Amino acid sequence: MAVLLTASMLAVAGCGDTSKAQEYMKNGDDATIELESYTKKAEKGIDEFLIELGVDLTISDTSAFETAVDTANEQIDNLIAEAKKGKAEYKKILDLEGVDDYKKYANLRINALDNTVTVLEGLQDLLNQLVKASAHGKSLTDELKSWTEENTEVIAALAKAIAYWVDAATYKSDNNL
């Protein structure tokens, strides 16, 4: 009788953790859906990410370019806030028991978020450099090329972020999470 009662209590505890894991996963996914979308659309490179943020390197009007950069920086700040919110939800999953599939998924998403934040912070640096280049009449395309060559860790983080986003989506689908 005691064994049966203990087994029942463990089963209920496991179900409780699974439902919590599902809740935290949903909250994390909901918080980061826009961020994931931006990152996946930028598969071809940093210039594609800039386009997604509304920054057009062909704008010759410095004032219009600065306005676009200000808007992009606001978007980046919002995306970083999304990442932090999502990461906090996924970290809650790591503290649960009996939810190994959810933990693996949470770790994939956390890695995607960490790499994406590295990219976003790099983009803010790039945008600042582009504004300076625009003010001095320099080629924005050349400035982007130079920045990309000097910031290979950001480019690598973008590739990793995309891979982690894809791996997490595949894992979630394959494991019916």
C-alpha positions in Angstrom: 0.0 0.0 0.0 2.8 2.4 0.9 4.6 1.6 -2.4 1.5 2.3 -4.4 0.9 5.6 -2.6 4.5 6.6 -3.2 4.3 5.7 -6.8 1.1 7.7 -7.2 2.7 10.7 -5.5 5.7 10.5 -7.9 3.4 10.3 -10.9 1.5 13.3 -9.8 4.7 15.2 -9.1 6.0 14.3 -12.6 2.8 15.5 -14.2 3.1 18.8 -12.2 6.6 19.4 -13.5 5.5 18.5 -17.1 2.7 21.0 -17.0 5.0 23.6 -15.5 7.6 22.9 -18.2 4.9 23.3 -20.9 3.8 26.6 -19.3 7.4 28.0 -19.1 8.1 26.7 -22.7 5.0 28.4 -24.0 5.9 31.7 -22.2 9.5 31.6 -23.5 8.3 30.8 -27.0 5.7 33.5 -27.0 8.3 36.1 -25.6 10.8 35.3 -28.3 8.7 34.7 -31.4 9.6 38.0 -33.0 13.3 37.6 -32.2 13.4 34.1 -33.7 11.8 35.4 -36.9 14.3 38.3 -37.3 17.2 35.9 -36.8 16.0 33.3 -39.2 15.4 35.9 -41.9 19.0 37.0 -41.5 20.4 33.7 -42.7 22.3 35.4 -45.6 24.2 37.7 -43.3 24.3 40.9 -41.3 23.2 43.0 -44.2 20.0 41.0 -44.3 19.5 41.6 -40.5 19.9 45.3 -41.1 17.2 45.2 -43.8 14.9 43.4 -41.4 15.5 46.3 -39.0 14.6 48.8 -41.7 18.1 50.1 -42.2 18.8 50.8 -45.9 22.5 51.3 -46.7 21.6 53.1 -49.9 20.1 56.1 -48.2 22.2 59.1 -49.0 20.4 61.6 -46.7 22.3 61.5 -43.4 19.3 62.7 -41.4 17.0 60.0 -42.8 19.6 57.4 -42.2 20.1 58.5 -38.6 16.3 58.3 -38.1 16.3 54.7 -39.5 19.2 53.8 -37.2 17.4 55.3 -34.1 14.3 53.2 -35.0 16.5 50.1 -35.5 18.3 50.6 -32.1 14.9 50.8 -30.4 13.9 47.6 -32.1 17.2 46.0 -31.0 16.6 47.1 -27.4 13.1 45.5 -27.5 14.5 42.3 -29.0 17.2 42.1 -26.3 14.4 42.6 -23.7 12.5 39.8 -25.4 15.6 37.6 -25.2 16.0 38.2 -21.5 12.3 37.5 -20.8 12.4 34.3 -22.8 15.7 33.1 -21.3 14.2 33.6 -17.8 11.3 31.4 -18.7 13.5 28.7 -20.2 15.8 28.7 -17.1 12.8 27.9 -15.0 12.5 24.6 -16.9 16.1 23.7 -16.0 15.1 23.6 -12.3 12.3 21.1 -12.8 12.4 17.3 -12.4 11.5 14.6 -14.8 11.3 16.8 -17.9 14.5 16.0 -19.7 13.1 16.6 -23.2 12.0 20.1 -22.1 15.3 20.8 -20.5 17.1 19.9 -23.7 14.8 22.2 -25.7 15.2 25.0 -23.1 19.0 24.7 -23.5 18.8 24.9 -27.2 16.6 28.0 -27.0 18.9 29.6 -24.4 21.9 29.0 -26.7 19.9 30.5 -29.5 19.1 33.5 -27.4 22.6 34.1 -26.1 24.0 34.0 -29.6 21.3 36.2 -30.9 21.9 38.8 -28.2 25.6 38.8 -29.2 24.6 39.6 -32.7 22.2 42.3 -31.6 24.8 44.0 -29.5 27.2 43.8 -32.4 24.6 45.4 -34.6 24.3 48.3 -32.2 28.0 48.8 -32.5 27.8 48.5 -36.3 24.9 51.0 -36.5 26.9 53.6 -34.5 29.8 53.1 -36.9 27.5 53.5 -39.9 26.1 56.8 -38.6 29.6 58.2 -38.2 30.5 57.0 -41.7 27.3 58.5 -43.1 28.1 61.9 -41.4 31.5 61.8 -43.0 30.2 60.9 -46.5 31.8 57.4 -46.5 30.4 54.4 -48.3 28.1 52.6 -45.9 28.6 49.4 -47.9 32.3 49.6 -47.5 31.9 50.4 -43.8 29.7 47.3 -43.4 32.3 45.2 -45.2 35.1 46.4 -43.0 33.1 45.9 -39.8 32.1 42.4 -40.9 35.8 41.5 -41.5 36.8 42.9 -38.1 33.9 41.3 -36.2 34.0 37.7 -37.2 32.7 36.6 -33.7 29.4 38.4 -34.4 29.1 36.7 -37.8 29.9 33.3 -36.1 27.3 34.1 -33.4 24.7 34.7 -36.2 25.4 31.3 -37.7 25.3 29.6 -34.3 22.0 31.4 -33.4 20.3 30.3 -36.6 21.5 26.7 -36.1 20.2 26.7 -32.5 16.8 28.2 -33.5 16.5 25.5 -36.2 17.7 22.7 -33.9 15.3 23.8 -31.2 12.3 23.9 -33.6 13.2 20.5 -34.9 13.7 19.0 -31.4 10.3 20.4 -30.3 8.6 19.0 -33.3 10.3 15.6 -33.2 9.5 15.2 -29.5 6.0 16.6 -29.6 6.7 19.2 -27.0 
